[in-house]
């Protein structure tokens, strides 16, 4: 305690708690797993991983979709579900934005960047999405954070997975409007819509059972299958009630 007090008094900074500045050179030093069925993530000690996630959250403008996905899975492994969800949806949005601006094949062919980012979206989403959906307040916080987040990355951002791109097919002056359109569609079709649904008591109660059944957490028997059908119908009824057809 005395040593900590002296450090604070003298203005010294403990390197373990210093804020890491996100640069391309720093991102190049990060190590990560490869070919993990549950989604690749950064590797290192818990302190190192915590600092990595904190740094990327503080400045995601320097980070490509691949590294945002890695950070999401890392945050999830650290039991930081809300941060994991923010990074997961941010990665999806940035990937969609990048495929709309880079001159690169955006159709998965089994070995290109679109294939790999699709793998990360599915594998990490299988963990992150169910977890955040069970926390309506946290999901709403994620949506609010995404609303405030700047989708267009820094010109100095590190993009190793897009190294084969043949430049850009969309000029830089159009990027802000492209990003606004993408994010606006995401918010209307999923973000704000899902946040409202999860806050509805009837929808959420039905959703919890359906998700548990889908994950194999509830016995697959005749009684539960019948209830599963009824709860799906209850979810659809709630959607129609909250979002009536115009």
N, C-alpha and C positions, 0 to 999 in steps of 0.2 A: 504493500500500500504506500509506503514511504517513497519507494522508487517511482511509482506511478505519479504520486503527488509532485515530486521534483520535476518529472518530465513535463507535466502540465504547466508547472510554474515557470519552467525555463523555455517552454514553447517547443519542446522536442516532440517528434511524432514517432509513434511505434510503427515500424514498417508493416507489421501484421494488420494494422487497421488503416493504413494510408490508402487514399483513393487512387485507383489505377486509372491512368489516362488511356483511352482507347485510341490506338494508332494502328496503321497497317503493319508496322514492324512488330508491335506487341501481339497483334492477332496471329501473325505468322509463327510466333513461338508457342502457341497453344497446342496442346496434344489432345487427341480425341480418339474414341473407339471407332472401329470400322466393321461394318457388316453385322451389327447387333440387331437381332430380330425385333427387339422392342424399340429400336431407334437409337442412332448414334448420339453420343454425348461427350462433353469434355472430360478429361481424366486428370487426376491429381489428388492432393490431400483435400480434406473438407475445407480447410482455410483457403487454399488456392481456388477451389471451385466456388466458394462463397464470394471471394473477391472478383472472380471472373464474371459471375452472374451480376453482381452489383455494378461492376464497371459497364457492362453492356446495357443494363437497364438505365444507367445514368446517361449513356450516349449511344443509342442504337443507330444513329445516323451513319456510323462507320461500318456497319455490319451487314453482310449479305444474307439472303434467305437461308442458306445452308447453316451459317453460324447462328442465326436466330433460332433455327430449329434445334441445334446443339444446345444452345443456352436454355431453351424451353425444357428439354429432357433433363438437363443438369439441374435446373431449378426444381423440377418434379422429384428427382432423386434426393434432393435436399428437403423435401416435404414443403416446398414453397409453391403451393398449388396456384394461388392467384397470379404470382409472377410467371409461373410456367404457362398458364393460360394466355396471359397478355403476350408473351413472347411467341407462343404457338400461333395465335391469330395474326400477330404482326408479321410472322414469317410467311404465312399464306398470302397476306395482302401484298407484301413486298415482292414475293415471287410472281404473283399475277401482274403487278406493275412492271417488273423487270422483263417479263416475257413480252409485254406490250411495247417496250422501248428498245430492247436489244435486238439486233439482227441475228437471231439464233433460232434453231428449231425448237418450238415449244411443245411438240407432240412426242410423247414417250415412245422410244423405239427399242427399249430393252437395255440400252447402254449409255444414253445421253443424260444431260443434266436434268431434263424434264422427268426422266425415269427416276433418278435418284431423289429429287425433291418430292416427287409423288410418293415414293417409298417412305420418306421421313414424315410426310403429312399423315399417311395412313398409320404407320407404326406408332408414332408419338401421340397421334390423336386418339388411338385406342386407350391410352392411359390418361391423357390430360383432359379430354373432353368429358368423359363420364365423371371424373373427379370434380371438375368445376361446376358441372350442371347440378350437382347435389348441394351446391352452396349458392343459392340465389343472390344473396347480398354480394358475395365475392364476384359472381358473374357480372352483376351490374357495375361493380367497380372496374372490372376489366373493360367493359364497354365504354365507360367514361374515360378510362385511360387511353383507349384506342381513338376516341373522339379527339383527344388533345394531342395525340401523337402525329408527328410529321412523317408522312409516308415516303416522300422523296428523300433519298439518301444523300450524304455528302459527296461532292465530286471526288474526294480522296478516299472513299469507302473501299474496303478490301473485298474483291469479288473473284476468288480463285475458281469457283465453279463455272464462271462465265468467261473464262480465258479464251475459249474458242469462238466467241461472238465476233461477227464481222462488223464491228462498230454499232451504230444505232440506226434504227429505222424510223425513229421519231425524234424530231429536234428538241433540244433542251427546253426551249421556251414553251413547249406544249406539255411538259411533264407535270407541272402543278395542276393543270386542269384534268389531265388523265388520272392523276392520283386522287383528286377530289371526286371524280366520277366513280372510280373503283371503290373508294371508301364509303361513299354515299350509298352505293348499291348494297355493299356488305351490311351496312347499318340497317337499312330498310328491310332487306330480305332475311337477315339473320340476327345481327347484334341487338338492336332495340326490340325487335319482335320477340326474340327468345328471352330476353331479360323480362319483358312484360309477362310472358307465359309462365316463367318460373316463379314469378311473384304471386300468381293466381293459385289459391289454395287447392282447388279441385284439380287443376291441371297438374300441379306438383305432386300431389298424392298419387295420382294415376301414373305419372312419369316415374316416380320412385319404384313402383312395383314393376313396370315394364322394363326399366333398365336393369333391375336386379334379376329379372327372369332372363333377359338377353345375356347377362354376364354369367349365368349358371349359378347364381347365388341362392336361387329358390328351386325347390324340387320340381322337375318336369313331370307332372302327373295330370290326370284329367281335370281335377278341380282347379289347379293353378292355370292350366291352359285355357279353361273357360273364363277364369278371372282375367287372364292376360288379354283376351279378346275384348272383354267389357272395359278394361282400363284403357285400351287403345281407342275404343269408341268414345270414352270419356275425354280423352285428350283431344280428339277431333272435334267433339262438341264444344270444348273450351276454346279451341282455336276459332271456331265459327262465331262463338259468342263475343270473343275479344276482337276479332278481325272479320266482321261481317262483310260479305261480298257487296261491292258497290254496284 
